[in-house]
Amino acid sequence: MKQPEQKPQIGISACVAGEQVRFDKGHKRSDFCMSQLAPFVNYQTFCPEVAIGLPIPRPTIRQVQLGDEIHVSRPDGDGDVTQDLIKYGQTVASKIDHLSGFIFCQKSPSCGMERVKVYQEDGKGSTASGIGLFAKQIMTLNPNLPCEENGRLMDPALRENFMIRVFTYRHWQDLLASGLTKHKLIEFHSERKYLLMSHHLISYKETGRLLARADLTLEEMAQQYITLLMSGLKHVATHKSHTNTLQHLQGYFKKVLTKQQKSELSTHINDFRAGLVPLLVPLTLINHYLKEFPQQYLAAQVYLSPYPQELKLRYI
């Protein structure tokens, strides 16, 4: 994969980066984020609770259902910081066009992406149905921005999915910075067709139809395209969808491979679908055949290497 012109810059909850900003002066440092991923990205840290003036240490705050609204305050109901968190989130959300992703702290009343505890007004019950007020502003006002939580990044499939989206979005930002043209847009899509196919076949078909339309301005087409692309990539690729994509790639070699070579590649693809080998195995063989039998269009496919290989996310 051609590396982006600049490292992706990722927003991250300060406690996940290891900063001691939590209510108890602690942190929630993520080893993946700060050890494995850090060499390939730049981070910008945010702690909304400190940013709005709460001290370290400080009393805990939580989300409380008050009528039809969610408020954030101390357990005793004092110190309501709802509007402060919303306002700060909106301010940050309007100034992060340079970010290629965001990593939030799970379950936080300010930073949780999902499953945040929401307490009843009387404090006698709760549901894991909330979204952190800061995180909500970031995600609502930047719907195409790849976002994840530190806890969800423990899941190998979600981790790889996030990395694919981050590096895709960074390349899109580079494209816009270079000066958008219809030719560049078509080329960008062409290089990512099989990547998108492996995640969501419907989005793959919709983007093709979109780029064939003649009734849209370039700006309208680009905005609709990146929305379709990023929403499609949110779907986690499965063994079945990868297998479908691998079989399409296999078709590029049908006239050049020997019977034995075709059989070997088919075996690797079927073994992957059955869960016997990782995705890296059939991809390695495809890349080997690509060097032996060059195919310019296939060589340009981001699917073959959507992020730095040193992250080793396709070894599982």
CORLIN-V728347 format. One record per residue. N is the residue number from 0. PHI is phi in radians with two decimals (* if undefined). OMEGA is omega in whole degrees, 0 to 359 (999 if undefined). NEAR is the number of other ideal C-beta (glycine too) atoms within 12 Angstrom. Layout:
N|PHI|OMEGA|NEAR ; N|PHI|OMEGA|NEAR
//
This chain:
0|*|172|27 ; 1|-1.12|182|22 ; 2|-1.24|177|20 ; 3|-1.07|183|28 ; 4|-1.09|175|16 ; 5|-2.31|174|18 ; 6|-1.03|173|26 ; 7|-1.02|174|40 ; 8|-1.81|186|26 ; 9|-2.06|170|40 ; 10|-1.29|183|42 ; 11|-2.61|175|45 ; 12|-1.03|188|47 ; 13|-1.01|181|36 ; 14|-1.19|178|37 ; 15|-1.22|177|42 ; 16|-1.41|177|35 ; 17|1.74|179|25 ; 18|-1.33|184|25 ; 19|-1.49|185|19 ; 20|-2.06|182|33 ; 21|-1.25|184|31 ; 22|-0.99|182|28 ; 23|-1.79|182|15 ; 24|1.22|180|14 ; 25|-1.67|179|18 ; 26|-2.57|178|25 ; 27|-2.29|186|33 ; 28|-0.95|177|25 ; 29|-1.71|180|33 ; 30|-1.16|178|16 ; 31|-1.05|184|32 ; 32|-1.15|190|42 ; 33|-1.63|179|26 ; 34|-1.93|185|14 ; 35|-1.45|185|20 ; 36|-1.50|188|36 ; 37|-0.91|180|24 ; 38|-1.14|187|15 ; 39|-1.90|182|31 ; 40|-2.45|169|36 ; 41|-2.00|182|23 ; 42|-1.91|168|29 ; 43|-2.18|187|24 ; 44|-1.58|178|32 ; 45|-2.44|167|40 ; 46|-2.24|184|38 ; 47|-1.08|182|42 ; 48|-1.19|175|39 ; 49|-1.23|183|29 ; 50|-1.08|180|24 ; 51|-1.56|172|28 ; 52|1.84|178|16 ; 53|-1.29|185|27 ; 54|-1.44|172|16 ; 55|-2.18|354|21 ; 56|-1.27|183|15 ; 57|-2.73|174|22 ; 58|-1.10|177|19 ; 59|-1.14|173|24 ; 60|-2.16|180|36 ; 61|-2.64|178|36 ; 62|-1.48|182|42 ; 63|-2.30|177|35 ; 64|-1.44|177|25 ; 65|-2.07|185|18 ; 66|1.16|180|9 ; 67|-1.63|186|6 ; 68|-2.03|174|18 ; 69|-1.76|176|32 ; 70|-2.06|176|29 ; 71|-2.10|182|44 ; 72|-2.73|173|30 ; 73|-1.21|181|23 ; 74|-0.97|180|21 ; 75|-1.47|178|14 ; 76|1.63|179|19 ; 77|-1.44|175|14 ; 78|1.15|180|25 ; 79|-1.14|181|24 ; 80|-2.08|184|33 ; 81|-0.96|184|30 ; 82|-1.18|177|18 ; 83|-1.10|180|27 ; 84|-1.18|179|41 ; 85|-1.11|182|30 ; 86|-1.12|179|20 ; 87|-1.13|178|33 ; 88|-1.06|179|38 ; 89|-1.16|179|23 ; 90|-1.13|179|20 ; 91|-1.13|183|36 ; 92|-1.04|181|29 ; 93|-1.47|186|15 ; 94|-2.23|185|18 ; 95|-2.13|177|29 ; 96|-1.07|181|19 ; 97|-1.42|182|24 ; 98|-1.40|178|33 ; 99|-1.89|179|41 ; 100|3.14|179|45 ; 101|-2.58|178|47 ; 102|-2.01|183|50 ; 103|-1.78|177|50 ; 104|-1.62|184|44 ; 105|-1.09|173|34 ; 106|1.18|180|31 ; 107|-1.29|178|42 ; 108|-1.15|177|41 ; 109|-1.83|189|48 ; 110|-1.99|182|52 ; 111|-1.14|178|42 ; 112|-1.32|186|36 ; 113|-2.85|174|24 ; 114|1.01|176|23 ; 115|-1.35|180|35 ; 116|-1.15|174|29 ; 117|-2.06|185|29 ; 118|-1.59|172|30 ; 119|-1.23|183|18 ; 120|-1.03|181|20 ; 121|-1.45|177|12 ; 122|1.32|187|18 ; 123|-1.63|180|9 ; 124|-2.80|179|14 ; 125|-2.70|174|22 ; 126|-2.28|179|15 ; 127|-1.55|188|17 ; 128|-2.18|187|17 ; 129|-1.63|173|31 ; 130|-2.20|178|34 ; 131|-0.96|187|43 ; 132|-1.12|177|44 ; 133|-1.20|180|46 ; 134|-1.03|182|43 ; 135|-1.07|180|36 ; 136|-1.17|180|35 ; 137|-1.06|185|42 ; 138|-1.27|182|32 ; 139|-1.19|184|21 ; 140|-1.53|177|23 ; 141|-2.34|190|30 ; 142|-1.11|180|20 ; 143|-1.60|182|35 ; 144|-1.22|177|41 ; 145|-1.11|181|41 ; 146|-2.28|176|45 ; 147|-2.63|177|44 ; 148|-1.94|179|36 ; 149|-1.03|181|37 ; 150|-1.19|180|27 ; 151|-1.14|179|29 ; 152|-1.26|172|38 ; 153|-1.30|178|17 ; 154|-1.44|184|19 ; 155|-0.98|181|22 ; 156|-1.20|179|25 ; 157|-1.21|178|28 ; 158|-1.10|180|32 ; 159|-1.16|179|35 ; 160|-1.03|180|35 ; 161|-1.12|180|43 ; 162|-1.11|177|40 ; 163|-1.04|181|42 ; 164|-1.18|180|40 ; 165|-1.09|183|44 ; 166|-1.26|174|39 ; 167|-1.12|182|40 ; 168|-1.17|177|42 ; 169|-1.09|178|37 ; 170|-1.11|177|35 ; 171|-1.13|177|38 ; 172|-1.08|176|31 ; 173|-1.12|178|24 ; 174|-1.06|180|29 ; 175|-1.09|181|25 ; 176|-1.16|181|16 ; 177|-1.40|183|17 ; 178|1.74|186|13 ; 179|-1.26|171|25 ; 180|-2.35|179|16 ; 181|-1.10|179|22 ; 182|-1.08|180|15 ; 183|-1.13|179|24 ; 184|-1.13|179|32 ; 185|-1.09|180|23 ; 186|-1.13|178|21 ; 187|-1.01|180|34 ; 188|-1.16|181|38 ; 189|-0.99|181|23 ; 190|-1.28|185|30 ; 191|-2.05|183|43 ; 192|-1.07|183|31 ; 193|-1.34|173|36 ; 194|-1.08|180|42 ; 195|-1.17|177|41 ; 196|-1.00|183|35 ; 197|-1.23|181|39 ; 198|-1.76|187|38 ; 199|-2.78|185|27 ; 200|-1.09|180|24 ; 201|-1.10|179|17 ; 202|-1.12|176|31 ; 203|-1.00|181|32 ; 204|-1.27|182|17 ; 205|-1.17|179|23 ; 206|-1.16|177|36 ; 207|-1.08|179|23 ; 208|-1.15|180|18 ; 209|-1.05|184|28 ; 210|-1.25|177|31 ; 211|-1.58|183|16 ; 212|-1.28|180|17 ; 213|-1.97|185|12 ; 214|-1.76|182|9 ; 215|-2.05|171|18 ; 216|-1.27|179|14 ; 217|-1.05|181|21 ; 218|-1.13|178|15 ; 219|-1.12|180|19 ; 220|-1.11|181|28 ; 221|-1.12|181|29 ; 222|-1.15|178|21 ; 223|-1.17|181|25 ; 224|-1.14|184|37 ; 225|-1.15|176|37 ; 226|-1.15|177|24 ; 227|-1.11|182|31 ; 228|-1.10|184|41 ; 229|-1.22|177|37 ; 230|-1.22|177|25 ; 231|-1.14|181|36 ; 232|-1.24|176|39 ; 233|-1.13|177|28 ; 234|-1.22|181|26 ; 235|-1.28|179|25 ; 236|-1.10|180|36 ; 237|-1.93|175|20 ; 238|-1.04|180|25 ; 239|-1.16|182|20 ; 240|-1.22|175|31 ; 241|-1.10|181|35 ; 242|-1.07|177|26 ; 243|-1.02|180|25 ; 244|-1.18|179|37 ; 245|-1.05|179|39 ; 246|-1.18|174|27 ; 247|-1.14|179|26 ; 248|-1.14|179|34 ; 249|-1.01|182|34 ; 250|-1.08|180|21 ; 251|-1.20|184|26 ; 252|-1.89|189|29 ; 253|-1.09|182|19 ; 254|-1.65|185|12 ; 255|-2.04|182|19 ; 256|-1.48|173|23 ; 257|-1.29|178|15 ; 258|-1.03|180|11 ; 259|-1.17|179|10 ; 260|-1.15|177|22 ; 261|-1.06|180|22 ; 262|-1.13|180|15 ; 263|-1.10|180|23 ; 264|-1.14|178|35 ; 265|-1.07|179|25 ; 266|-1.11|179|21 ; 267|-1.09|180|31 ; 268|-1.14|179|32 ; 269|-1.18|177|21 ; 270|-1.13|176|22 ; 271|-1.11|181|35 ; 272|-1.05|180|25 ; 273|-1.43|179|16 ; 274|1.41|183|16 ; 275|-1.52|179|15 ; 276|-2.40|178|24 ; 277|-1.33|179|23 ; 278|-0.99|182|37 ; 279|-1.00|185|24 ; 280|-1.15|177|28 ; 281|-1.14|179|35 ; 282|-1.15|179|34 ; 283|-1.08|180|24 ; 284|-1.21|177|31 ; 285|-1.09|178|40 ; 286|-1.13|177|27 ; 287|-1.13|179|19 ; 288|-1.16|180|29 ; 289|-1.15|177|27 ; 290|-1.28|181|15 ; 291|-1.33|180|15 ; 292|-2.24|187|21 ; 293|-0.96|176|15 ; 294|-2.33|187|23 ; 295|-1.00|181|12 ; 296|-1.12|181|17 ; 297|-1.19|180|29 ; 298|-1.07|181|23 ; 299|-1.45|185|23 ; 300|-1.25|180|32 ; 301|-1.10|179|35 ; 302|-0.92|183|38 ; 303|-1.21|181|36 ; 304|-2.83|188|30 ; 305|-1.43|180|38 ; 306|-2.74|181|39 ; 307|-0.96|183|25 ; 308|-1.09|181|20 ; 309|-1.12|176|17 ; 310|-1.24|173|29 ; 311|0.97|183|20 ; 312|-1.56|179|33 ; 313|-1.88|180|33 ; 314|-1.60|184|16 ; 315|-1.63|999|18
//
